[in-house]
Amino acid sequence: MSIEGIIEGVFIGSRLRCWLQNPYRVLSTIGLARGHVFVDIGCGKGFLTISAAKVVGLEGLVYAIDTSREYLKELRGCLQKSNLDNVVVVETAAERLEGIPQSSVDRAAMILTLHHLEDRIRAFKNVRRVLKPDGALYIFDPIASRMLGRGTNPEKIIKELAVSGFRHDGFSISKGFLFWTVTARPKTEVPEVVGRETPIVSG
Ligand SMILES: C[S@@+](CC[C@H](N)C(=O)[O-])C[C@H]1O[C@@H](n2cnc3c(N)ncnc32)[C@H](O)[C@@H]1O
């Protein structure tokens, strides 16, 4: 594993992280509420999943998705201990998002996951597919140029979101020193014009 990978691993499980990035604060930023359907993409051991399950309550649902069987096993154990049974754990890639119905999700999040993805556009299109029209995707990722290349370039990602079904005017971006965040909202489908109005000719 690379040195940056080790630093990421240590940061992820640290108290410093909880202080810098309180999961409830993140969920409040994206407007997660009781009864919502939420998907945590690249959930890892459940940093966001556990808090999200408590916020949405039994009226809501959380999908925790990741490609790591090992992390998902740990997460399942943690969910059992915490008696949280409103979480569906799915072993799938962001690029596939299997097991999540179309237009069913209120909020989606990718925290420190984006720079791991092989095909971001495919992943974004899938997120767009499962989001409700008034849903939102929240991304939090390191700024590549300031993290020894381990991260993403927000300007590039915005362009990728725009070609994957997310609105230009729906982006709210914030850039810190080491990390950047974006909340992206789906494009509303413009109704197709099915035909020209035919004038009524009398006589
Ligand atoms: C740095 S960890 C972040 C975990 C969690 N979001 C957190 O903030 O603690 C990145 C996670 O992305 C997962 N991952 C990597 N590639 C993925 C993919 N294509 N689809 C879904 N998850 C992926 C990894 O298994 C890992 O759990």
The ligand as a MOL file (V3000), in Angstrom:
LIG
                    3D

  0  0  0     0  0            999 V3000
M  V30 BEGIN CTAB
M  V30 COUNTS 27 29 0 0 0
M  V30 BEGIN ATOM
M  V30 1 C -11.3640 5.7840 1.6130 0
M  V30 2 S -12.6600 4.6330 1.7900 0 CHG=1
M  V30 3 C -14.0130 5.6720 2.3720 0
M  V30 4 C -15.0250 4.8800 3.1540 0
M  V30 5 C -16.1790 5.7060 3.7450 0
M  V30 6 N -16.9110 6.4330 2.7400 0
M  V30 7 C -15.6820 6.6660 4.7900 0
M  V30 8 O -15.7520 7.8740 4.5420 0
M  V30 9 O -15.2290 6.2180 5.8490 0 CHG=-1
M  V30 10 C -13.1470 4.3410 0.1100 0
M  V30 11 C -14.1520 3.2370 -0.0310 0
M  V30 12 O -14.5420 3.1380 -1.3840 0
M  V30 13 C -14.7140 1.7650 -1.6990 0
M  V30 14 N -14.6730 1.6160 -3.1630 0
M  V30 15 C -13.5850 1.6020 -3.9650 0
M  V30 16 N -13.9580 1.4690 -5.2540 0
M  V30 17 C -15.3270 1.4040 -5.2620 0
M  V30 18 C -16.3150 1.2590 -6.2890 0
M  V30 19 N -15.9720 1.1740 -7.5610 0
M  V30 20 N -17.6000 1.2340 -5.9230 0
M  V30 21 C -17.9570 1.3320 -4.6200 0
M  V30 22 N -17.0750 1.4610 -3.6090 0
M  V30 23 C -15.7700 1.4910 -3.9300 0
M  V30 24 C -13.5920 1.0980 -0.9420 0
M  V30 25 O -13.8110 -0.2900 -0.7720 0
M  V30 26 C -13.6090 1.8690 0.3530 0
M  V30 27 O -14.4790 1.3090 1.3050 0
M  V30 END ATOM
M  V30 BEGIN BOND
M  V30 1 1 1 2
M  V30 2 1 2 3
M  V30 3 1 2 10
M  V30 4 1 3 4
M  V30 5 1 4 5
M  V30 6 1 5 6
M  V30 7 1 5 7
M  V30 8 2 7 8
M  V30 9 1 7 9
M  V30 10 1 10 11
M  V30 11 1 11 12
M  V30 12 1 11 26
M  V30 13 1 12 13
M  V30 14 1 13 14
M  V30 15 1 13 24
M  V30 16 1 14 15
M  V30 17 1 14 23
M  V30 18 2 15 16
M  V30 19 1 16 17
M  V30 20 1 17 18
M  V30 21 2 17 23
M  V30 22 1 18 19
M  V30 23 2 18 20
M  V30 24 1 20 21
M  V30 25 2 21 22
M  V30 26 1 22 23
M  V30 27 1 24 25
M  V30 28 1 24 26
M  V30 29 1 26 27
M  V30 END BOND
M  V30 END CTAB
M  END
